[in-house]
Amino acid sequence: MDFTTIATLRKYLSIKHSLPGRIRIKFSAGIMKDPEALKLAQSPPDMPDAVKEAKVNIFSRTLLLEYDADLVSPDLLEELITTEDDHRAAEIVETIHDTIFA
């Protein structure tokens, strides 16, 4: 799961716990019916180098991301998950990618 995917699926996501460099994201059961999520289950995208580890726990319906907080702003990542504005989500993804790939 990359940051664009997080933006696409954010309506199913909520933040369970967050510290700079580590965020646990809860996903609702509804994600399992989303065609985009089903495609991801079959062929997950590569995470950028700024993400050190991504672990999915199907039983607790959580995704744990460990990331470089110097490259990915914790505040922006949280806003990406919580914003309801598609335009803002796209801006955040672009900002994160510009920082990572600069």
N, C-alpha and C positions, 0 to 999 in steps of 0.2 A: 504494500500500500504506500503510495507516494502522496505528496501534499495535494496534488490535483484530485486524487481519489478521495482524500479526506474531505475536500471541499464538495465534491459531488455527492458523497454519502452522508454529509453532516446532519441531515434531518433525522438520522437514526442514531446519532452520537451524542454523548454527554460526558462531561469530565467527572471522573470518580475521584481522582487524586492528582495533584500536580506539584512538582518541585522543579526548579530550573534543571534541565537536563533529563527529566524523567516525567512522563505523564501516563496515567492509566485512563483509558477511554472505554466507557461502557457503550455497548451497542444494543439497540432494541431487537427483539425477535423479528420485527418487520423487515429488517435488512435481508433476511434469508429469501424474501420474495422479490427483491429488487433485481432486475436483469443485470444491472451493472455489477452488483455485488456477486452474483452467481458467476459472471465471467471472471471476476477477480479470484474467486475460489479455485477456478480451473487453471488460471495463469496469472499469478500475482506479479505486479510490476516490481522492478528493482527499486530499492530505496536509495536516495542519494547518500554520499559518504558522510554527510552530517548526521545521519541516523546510524547509531552504533548497533542497535538491536531492536527488533520488532518481534514481539511474541503475542500470539493469539491464544486465548484460553476460551474454547468453545463452551465449556461447562459454566463458566462465570460470565460469559459473553463480554469479555474485555480484551482490549489491545493495549499492551504495554510498549511504549516507545521510549527508548533511551537515546538521547540525541545530544549533539554538541550545542550547548546553550550560548556559546560565543558566535555560532553561525545561524542558529535558529532562535529568534527571540521568543522566550516563553510566553510573553504577553500576546504576541502575534499568533502563536500557535493556539493559545486558548481562545482568542478572538475568532480564529478561523473555524473552530469547532462550534462556537456559540452564536455566531452572527446568522441572522436570518436573511441578510441582504446578499443576493447572488453577486452583484457588482463588487461589493466589498470583499467577498470571499475570493473573487478573481484577482483583485488588487493585492490581497495578502499573499496568495500563492505566487504572484509575480515578484513581490518584494522578497519573499523567502528564497525563491529560485535565484534572483539577482544577487542576493547576498552569498548564497552557497557557491554559485558558479562564477563569481566575480574574479 
